[in-house]
Amino acid sequence: MSKSAGEIVKLARHQDRITSLELFDQIFTDFEEFHGDRRFGDDPAIVGGVAYLAGKPVTVIGVQKGKNLNENMARNFGQPSPEGYRKALRLMQQAEKFKRPVLCFVNTPGAFCGVEAEERGEGEAIAANLLSMADLKVPIISLVFGEGGSGGALALALADEVWMMEHSIYAVLSPEGFASILWKDGKRADEAAELMKITAPELLELGVIDKVIPETFKGERLAEEKISRMIQKALIEKLTELTQLSISTLLERRYEKFRKF
C-alpha cells in the first residue's frame, strides 16, 4: 500500500534517518573531510571532502543532521549557514581544478534563517553556488535522501542528475509553511503535502528529478546497507556515462535541463 505525502514527510524527517556521514562510510572509501570556507569559519551542517568510488577520486558534499538532540544542536539541525555553502563551493571549485566528479547528498529543512546568517550573506552564498554549479566543468550528481527544503537544498542540487530516495521530499517550502500561507493554519500540513507534489514519484513524473532510489520491496523496508549498495552501483554507472561526455556537451545538457523549468 502506497504511503500518503504526509506519511512520507514524517519518514523523511525521522530521527533515525541515515545521515550524510553514514552514507559516505557505506558508499565510498578513504573519505578525508575538509573544513572551513577560508573566509569566516567551518559550518558543521555541511560536511565534505575527497573520497574514492570504485577506485576513482570524487568530491563528496553533504548536509549533516544528527541522530539525537545533542548532535542535532551541534549540526544546527541540518540548516547550513553561509560559510557552509561557501565551503561546499570551495570543494566544488577544487573538484573542477583536479577533474573530480561532485556528488552531493541533501537533507535539510532549508538554509539557516537567523539574523547572523543574513548578515553574513546567506542569499548571496546560495546564489553563488547556483551560478557556479551551472558552469562547473565536471559531472555533478545530487541525491535528496531526506528533506530537500527550498533554496537551501537547491544550492547543492543544480546537478546533471538529481535523484531522490523513496521516502524523501523536495519542495519550495515546508508543508507547514504552505498551509500557514494558504489557510493560515499550519496544522493542515498533511493536507498541504498532498497538494504540493513533493514526493519522489510525483517529482519523477513531473520531470523535476531523474531517478528514485527504492527503500522498500513489496512493502517491506530494505536494509540500509542494501540501499547504500544500490546508490553506489547507480553512481558508478551514471558517472561512467557522464565522464565520457565532452565538457561542452555536459554543460549544454545541464543548461537545457534547468532551462525547461
N, C-alpha and C positions, 0 to 999 in steps of 0.2 A: 504493500500500500504506500503510495507516494505521500510525502510529508507536505504540510502546508508551508507557506512562506514564513509565517510566524514561528513555526517549529524550527525551520532552518535557521532563522535569525538566532534563536536560542542556542542551537548547536554550534553556530559559528562563533558565538561569544563564550562558549562553555569554558570554565576554569581549567579543565583538563585538556583543552585543545593543544595539539602539538605546537611547538614553538619553532622559530627560525633556526635557533642553535641546534635543536634536536634534529631538524631536517638536514642541516649541514653535516651533522655527525653521521646520519644514516645514508646520505646520498653521496657525499664527497669524501675524499681522503686528504690528509695533511693540511687541514684548514689552519690558516695563520691569520688571526684577527688584527686589523689595523684600527687605530684610534685617532680621533681629532680631525678637525676641519682646517687646521693651520690658520685659523682666524680668531676663534673665540674659545672653543673647548671641545670636549667629547660628549656626545649625546648617547646615553645608554639605551635609548629607544631604537636606535639604528645600529645594527651590527654588520660588519662586512670585512672582507679581506680576500685573500687568494687561496684557492684550493685546487684539487685535481679531480677531474671527472674522466673516467676511463683512461687515465694516464696523461691527460692533457690539462694544462693550466687554464683556469677560469676565474673570473672575479665574481664573488657572490655577495649579495647585499640583502639584508632582511630587516623587517620590523620585529622587534623582540618584546613580547609581553612576558608575564611570569606565570608561575603555577600556584602562587599563593599571594596573600596580601602584601607581604614584605617585598617579594620580587616584583609585584605589580607597581608598588610605590617606587621602587628603585629604578624601574624602567618607564616611569611616568605613564603606566597603563597602555604602553604602546602608542603614545601620542608624540611623534617627533617634533623637536624644536628646529629652528632654522639651521643650527650647526649640524644637526643630524642629516638634513638634506644636503648641506654643503659637504659633509663627509662623504655621503653617497656620490655626489658629483665628482669629488676628488678621486674616488675609486674608479668611477666610470672613465674619467679622462686618463687615468693611469692605465686602465684596461685598453683603451684605444691606442695609447702610445706603444704598448707591448703586444698589441693584436690579440688580446684575450677576449672571448665572449663574456657578456654580462648576464648574470642570472639573478633576478630579483624575486624576493619572497615577501608577500604583502599580507599583513594582518593588523589593521589599525582602524579605530573608530574615526580617525581624522587627525590632522595636524593639531598640535597643542595650541589652544586659543587664548593663552594667558597674555596679559599686557606686555610682559617682558619678551615674549616671542614676537609680538608685533613690533616692539621697539627695536628688535634685532633683525627685522626684515623677513618675517615668515613668508609673506606673499611673494616677495622678490626671489627668495630661495626656491620656492616651488616653481615659479615661472622660469628661473634659470635652468632648473632640471629639465623641464619640458622642452625648452629651446635647445638645450644641448643633446638630449636624447633623440630629438628629431633628426639630428645630423651626425650622430655617433657612428663612426665607421667600422663598427664591429657588430655582430649579431646580438640582439637583446631578447631574452625571454623572461616574462614575468608571470608568476603564479600567485593568485589570490587564494589563500588557504584558510582564511577566517573571515574577518571583516575587511571590506575594501571601501573605506569611507572617504568620499569626496576628493578634493584636490590633494589631500594628504596621502591618498593611495595612488592617485593618478601620477604623482611626481615620481613614482617608481614603476609605472605601468605603461609608459609610452614605448611600447616594445613591438618587435617584429611578430611575436606570438604572445598573446595574453591568454592564460589558462586559469581555470578555477577548479577547486576541489568541490565535490558534490554538495557538501554541507557548508558552503561559504556564500557570502553575499557581496555585491558590488553596487554601490549606489551613490547618488549625488549628495544625499544626506541620510540621516538615520530615520527609520520608520517613526520614531517618537517625534523627531523634528518635523517630519512631513505631516503627521497627524496634528501637531500643535499649530502649524501654519494653516492647514486646510480646514480643520474643525475646531481649533482652539482647545483640543483635548488630547494630550499625549497618551492617555490610556487607550486610545484606539489604534495603537501601534500595529497590532496584528492585522487589523483591517487595512491599514495603510500599506503594510508589507505586501499584501495580496495585489494591491493596485499598482505598486511601483515597478514591478517586473525586475526584481533584484536577485533572483536565484540563478544558479548556473545554467539549468536547462533553458530558462526563458532568455537569458542573455546570449546563449549559443544560437538559439533560433533567430534572435534579432541581429546576429552578426557582430555583436559587441565583443565577444570573446571567440577564441578559436578551438578550444578543447575543454572537455570536462574530465577531471580525474575522478573515477568512481571511488566511493568509500564503503559501498555495500555490494553484496552479491546475493540475489534472491532474498532481499530483505534482511540479510544478516550483515552485521558490521564486520568489515575486514580489519585484520591486524595492522597496526601502524607500520610494521616492518614491510608488509606486503604492499601497502600503499606507497611507501617510500621507494620500494624497488620498481613499482610501475612508473613513478615520477622519474626515477633515474634512467630507466630504459627509454622513456619518451623524450627526455632531454638529450640523451646521446643520439637518438635517431634524428631529432629535429636539428640539432647543431651540426650533424653530419651534412644535412641538406643545406642549411643556411651558410655554412662556411665555404660551400662550393660556388656561391654566387659572387659575382663581381661587386665591388663596393657601390658602383653606380646603380646596379640592379637592386641591391639590398636597400639603399636609401630611397629609390623610386618606389619600391613596393611598400616601404614603411610610410612614405608620404601619401600614397594612394589609399592605404588602409585607413588612415585617420582623416584624410580629406573627405571621405564619403560620409562622415558624420556631420 
